[in-house]
Amino acid sequence: MTDPDPDRPLSEPPLLDFGTDALFLDFDGTLVELCDRPDAVDVPDQLLRTLHELNDRLQGRLALVSGRAIEVLDGFGMIGLAAAGSHGSEWRLAGGEREYLPRPDGLDIAQQQFAVFAETADGLLFEDKPLGAALHYRRAPNMREAAQELAKQLADKHALHVQHGHDMVEVRVAGVDKGTAIAELLSLSPFAGHRPVFLGDDVTDEDGFRTVEDAGGMGILVGAPRRTVASHRLPGVRDVNDWLKRSLHKDKSQHAGTGTSEDMP
């Protein structure tokens, strides 16, 4: 794919086609608003009902694709949905067992040094993950450069990958990303053979956009305009939730207006 024009306008995406599409959804900043603390995220009951209804209408072709661990997503009410967590380091199909890559030997050392570093400044937050470790500096922006430099040093020393995100930096398993996670799910039933649609807001989602666009699908950027390989855009989390609900409403209306011989008296 060629480098996108940063000034190209991105239109609102068409509504989902429940007969052809497979839906992949980032979590933070896409389905829910970003928070100062990862554990402070609010997941409305209505959102959970919408996701599970979408999954039913798509016959299981919905998956969360997140930097969060799958067990954390499940704690927010996502049990029963397919998911790729930890930036593609772990995955599971709906109702299936969790599979994951081996934990790198150097990750324990990196986590320990991140935890110690987080104690050096008020507002700096360490997040422990099964296959990664993150430093959040949203509440300590003056620590950005130091956090990023520490992450680079640890990644270089222990053959880890540095992942930048919204006011955070992470070291994690190398060789995977949200794009490889989506590609893996697309090779499996019930996703195989369907058009991928992926919604995400962060630079970590660009690999996912590239995968779905190259597969003839639709990448949807959430948030302010920026350089992206996505082909469509929604302004924010509220717009995403509205778009999902409108897709469901359209699908219900189409089915209500299409009777079959079995429906006739």
N, C-alpha and C positions, 0 to 999 in steps of 0.2 A: 504494500500500500504506500502511495506517495505521501510526502509530508503535507498535512492539511493546511489550507489557507486560514490564518488566524482571524481574518476579517469576514469569512464566509458566514452568512446568516444561517442559523439552525432553526428549522421549523418545529412546531409541536408535532409529536409522533401521532400517527394514526392509531386508533384503538386496536387492542389485541384481536387476533383471529384465533378463536379457540379450536378451530379445526386443524390449523397448520403450525401454530407457534409453540415454542418452548420458552418459558420465562425464567430469567436469572436475575436475582435482586441483591444488590449490595444492601447493607443494613444501616450503619451509622451515616447520617447525612443524606440518606436516600429514603429509607422508610421511617426513620426517627431523627429528631433534631440532635445535633452534636451537643455534648455537655462538657463541662470542665472536668468531670470525673467519669470514666467509662462505666462505673457501676451506678451512676445517677440517672441513666437513661430511662425515660418513661415509655412503655409500650402500651398504648391504649387497647382495651378489649376489642373495640371496633376494628382496629387494624388486624388483630389476630383472627377475628371472624372473617375478614376480607381475604386474608392470605389462605386460610383453610378452604374457603369457598372457591377461590381461584384455583387452588390445587385440585379440587374435585372437578371443576369444569374443564381443566386442562388434562384430566385423567393422569395426574401425578407428574405432569411436566412443569413443575415449579421447583426451583432450588434457590436457596440463599447462598451467596458467594461473598464471603466476608473475611476480614482480617481477624475477627473474633474466633475463639475456639468453639467448636460445635457444642460442647457441653455448656458453654456460656449462653449461646443462642437458645439452647433447649430450656435454660433457666428463665428465659424471657417468654416462654410459651410456644416455642417453635418445634416441639417434639412432634414427630409424625411427618415432617417435611424433609425433602432431600436437602442436603447442604454440603458445601465445600468450605471448610474453615481454615484458619491460620494461613491465609493467602495460598491455598491450594495444597498445603501440607497434609491435610486430612479431608476425608469425604465420606459420604454415605448416601445411599438411595433411601427413599421414603420407606420406613419400616425395616430398613436393613441395619446391619452392624457397622459401626464406625471402623474405617480403615485409615491408616496413617503411615507416613514415612518414618524411618528410623530417626531417633533423636541424636543430633550431632554430639560428639564427646565434649566439644568446647562450649556448648551452650550453658552448662551449669556454671562455668567460670564467668561467662559473660553476664549471666543473670545476677550473680553475686556482686560483680563490680557495678552493674547498673543500680542495684539496691543500695549499695554504699554511696554511690554518687548522688542518688536522689535525696539522701539525708543532708546534703551540703547546702541546699537552698529551699526556702519556703516556697510552696506552690509547685515544686518539681515532684512529679508522680511517677513511680515505678509500677509497671504492670507485668506480672508474671504470666506467661502463656505456656501451654504444653510444648509447643515447638518454636518458641520465640520469647523475646523479652523487649519491652518497650519503655521509653521515657517520654512522658507527656509534659510539655513546657508551656501549655496554654496560659497557665497562671504564673509562669516565670519566664517571660519571653527573653529576658536578658541571658538566660542559660541555653539558648538555642544553639549557638556555635559550639559551646563546650560539649553539649550533649551529642551533637552530630559528629564532632571530632572523636569522642570516646567510642561511639558506635563504629566509626570507620576503623579505628585502631583494633577493636575487638574482632570485627569482621575479617580484617586482613590477617590477624594472628590465628584465628580459629576456623577459617574457610567458611564463614557465614555470609549471608546476604544482608545488605543494608537496605531497609525499606523506609522511605520518607512518606509522611502523611500530613494531615491537618494538625499542625502544632505538635508533632510527635516524630520520633525516629525509633526504628525497631531493628534488631538483628534477629534473623530467623534462618530456617533451613534454606539452602541455596538450590537453584535449579527448577523452582516452581513459582507460579504466580497465578493470578486470577484467570489469565488466559489459558494456561495449561489445565486449570481446574475445569473450566467450561468445556474445553476440548475433550477432556476425559469423560465428563458426563454426557456429552453429545455422542460418544461412542457406545453408550449403554442404553438399554431400554429402560424407561419409555421415551427418552429424549432423542434417540437416534432417528434420523430421517426427518426431523422437524426444523423449522426456521427459528434460530436463536434470537431472542430479544433480551438485552442486558441493560439494566439501569444502574448507574453509579455516579458518584459525585467527585471522587478524589483522583489524584494522579495515579494512585494504586489501581484504579479501575481501567486505565488506558490499555493495559494488556488484554483485559476482557473485551473492551470495545474493538480492539484490533481483531481478535479471534472471531467475534460474531460478524463483523463487517466483512471479513475475508470469506466467511461461510455463507454470505448472501443474506445475513440477518440485519438486525437493527440495534445499534448502540445509541443509548439515550443518556446524555449528560444531564445531571441534576445540579442546578445552581447557576451562578453567574457565567456569562460567556467567557471562554478562554480557548486557547489552542487545544484541540482534541481531535481524535479520529472518529468520534461519535458522529452520527448523521442527523440526530435530532436532539432537542433540549426541552426540559421542563424547569421552571424557575426555582422550585424548592420542594421541600418535603410535603407540604400541603397539596401542591399540584400533583405530586406523584400519587398520593392517596386518592385524590379526586379522579385522576386518570384511570387508576385501577378500578375504582367503583363504577365509573362510566363504562368501562369495558365490560364489566359484569352486567350492568343494566342493559347495554346493547345486546349482549348475548341472550339474556332472559327474554327481551322483547322479541328477538328473532325466533326463539323457540316457541314463544306464546303465539306467534302469528303463523307458525308452520305446523299445521295439523297433519296427522297421518291417518290412515284408514282405521288403525287401532283406536284412535281418539274419537272416531265418529260413533254416534249412538246407533 
